[in-house]
Amino acid sequence: MNQPGVPRLIATSFPTLSPGAQSCHSHRDVPRCPHGRLALSAPFVRLEQDRASHSTKSREGARATIFVKKSGYPKLTPATWRCLLPALPAPMPRQPKRNGLCGRVHVNTETAAAHLLTFPADRECVVDTETAKDNESCGKQSTSVMKICGACVRELPDGSYSVEQRGRRQSIRRCEECVNAGNQLVLMKKGRTRSEEDDCPICQLPLPFDVNEWMFKPCCMKRVCDGCILAARKRGMRDCPFCRTPTPKTDSQILAMVQKRVAAGDPMAIWNLGNQYCVGNYGLVKDVSRAVELYERAAELGVTEAHYNLGVLYSFGADVEKDMTKAFRHYEAAAMRSHVLARYNLGCIEGKAGNHVIALQHMLMSAKMGHEGSLNTVKRIFMAGIAIATKADYAAALRGYQSAIEEMSSPDRDEAKALGHNVIKQM
């Protein structure tokens, strides 16, 4: 049975939306250094002092231990340690020498590359003007905001960006150096071709974007194209063409299959159960809050479709509170994992916000992956004579679109499309 779940909301007209800015988390328990405030996005620090009178392991003085959880971003650097050490109630052995650095946390670009799907929040670095007089490496004697460049993924001061780039969110912001060098955004480097997750598991061809041209199988959590299902029916196979499980007849049987897979920790089953709660299928009462919980769990486990569903819910705000910051985060995570509809929706939102160059880049990428709506948008921009779209852009988009359509086509799929989706379901 075809259980597409949440409808594909890819309307050509989006409400006027403005890019959301990520907020910086505050950490009240983190010690403050004389050079300013230490702002970490995720790590937490716990200071524990064990006096010599109560210690059974050491009797030569106070012993201080720092526990740092390194699951966050950015990593602690020697400059960060210098900020933490003065706040300890007891002296630490092997204190590093103060070499005049300003205490600012610098980002390791290799570490940043591993966290491209979730950009860290900007932070504020407050510099003491009296201390900064002797600090040549600081370079500023006033408050500055450290921002992440979306191209080189470096944490740079606010002055490294133009006025236009400074007001953008992190994923589409580029420093002056990257702008002059023509460096692409990470958002545009990833997800340029369709993922293997979008392939039919039988014929190994990319699935069509129309949900009426494939079916979701709750027994194995696979999406099988109508062409393969039709070919199996011609050979007298009435069960699942992939796992050979007998086709369930009732909603209760389907729900039992899904819940069994959820109990086993199947990410696709968790996402599918979220779809059913979102629309109220299989006898379930519609519960969008429960659906969001399941989507978030599936997204953490790597399901790209879950990121897309969350982006749709948060961008429209029909059943949940509208939150464009979360919508952008999930849309971008899905787009960088080759989700075509998420890329198209990003193009629509950026176009409404006035970021026409970035919107065109999104449309070109999704058009080359076979999305007809994106190709039509590029065509309208080119025919309107807008300078951002050239004849070469439209020609490249058209060639990529035709190539993607040919890759998705097969004789079995053409025959199934001629018969109709409902006819194949009845077979």
Steps between C-alpha positions, in 0.01 A plus 500: 500500500612849431548695821660823392446660838527875514404666168780653300446872560680649204261776403651763272383781729648511849402759761749780543761366739815654634806293588521424867808568709639234728520605859801459723450284807599646832699296752483654846714233659800557276771707678573841357852615416631859533505525121128440453230242496557141390202394287487134396219367283470151649782391734454528871768531767486368853762601751564272794752565776621230733692639797801316639326443832225302328705334229616141531710506182710813551625663821720770351239769450184584320405305196267642236348301220328640196246289321416615150239348276636528147184418310440865417657762282751667500773303673687636800835653409798607712354849499182362659700321769667830588156651553390215730809465717478837685147409610612187688495535880827307533814525288540249223830326433666570170320825436567611142685823457304808399638590164295810430219342304166669535319189620274480199390150403626414152325236290684202359394480135546122487265461795255743345481296181352211697212719620392657172141390536455694824678831497586633848349819631679833489655617824607827649858567609536794743851643511630698796641825360759538777635149457476512123753783478779248549330238285608533141336178385154619604485778244189664653429691817121486490219246493505277190282211385659184371311351204539179302564527127275267301771435240830452686328411833733724699404710800586857406437841656210708386724729299595218264157518334337765285184672620288283270662172608498597867122499514462151355470176689808284538432246226480763222755749635848540349795698624670757276785261428263229373296752300811629323628147439160380375479218754167316502285455806507159664124497448559512124785250492306212653196321362557576131402149386223270617578262781490120477227513763268631225551190283247222464651198681408265211577681174757735658361803312423830672140520618267753336406807702128430458380296798245332272777324309638289786372317809630479856520146637447486880639147522855597399478882510598526134364725226445294185417657163177408322698350212654232721167432670331459161775264383456289815121485453545378143701208635226405745672643810242653734730555796761770553732502197800574720473290819226255388288572807126448443320828446300607811128543446389724788625817664556319828733252328695782337528689830621185675775460238610862540500490879703177496766671290490806725561280803805362320634853451454525123548870408272477193228338712525782753464754218206311351320482834549876529327535161202301622466710816531817294203415274311252722533178294465135608237588759733731692377832638672794335774622734748743343698536823561126506587514130760771563659289774526203263632717218770646723600152617516375140696809392758431770533149358571637152164492318506782245123496451453576870703819462282600207175432689620706795596782265151500350329502839714779646494718186121503462411481870157351437502239777812609692643834597667665203877510541703598195830438676411133542345489153821623337710259705297196397453610139873557462587168665269322255625700200864419577394134505363529145132553581367671187175637642680649800738674258204633300324630810820679606507667160141617543567642846822675397323651200224640721764642736678682216808276482454444126852379423486228766143412399612450140783271610252282689268488200780410260615212720151353548419545129811302401379218728173474309258734678262656248386785722857619545561491124187706437613755758840536333324538165271776633796690644690473173201597283431801723842638411631505857877526493564229762390222259686471169433292192784270601337443840169401345672277241699320772188454711308361202774253411528381859122466528474291183785276615334446841164417338664243273670344803165465678326342199459133407256298285335350809451842656355640178252212482408540867446874455270433205291255705473729800605476862158389631477218246835360612391517864196289417701233320 
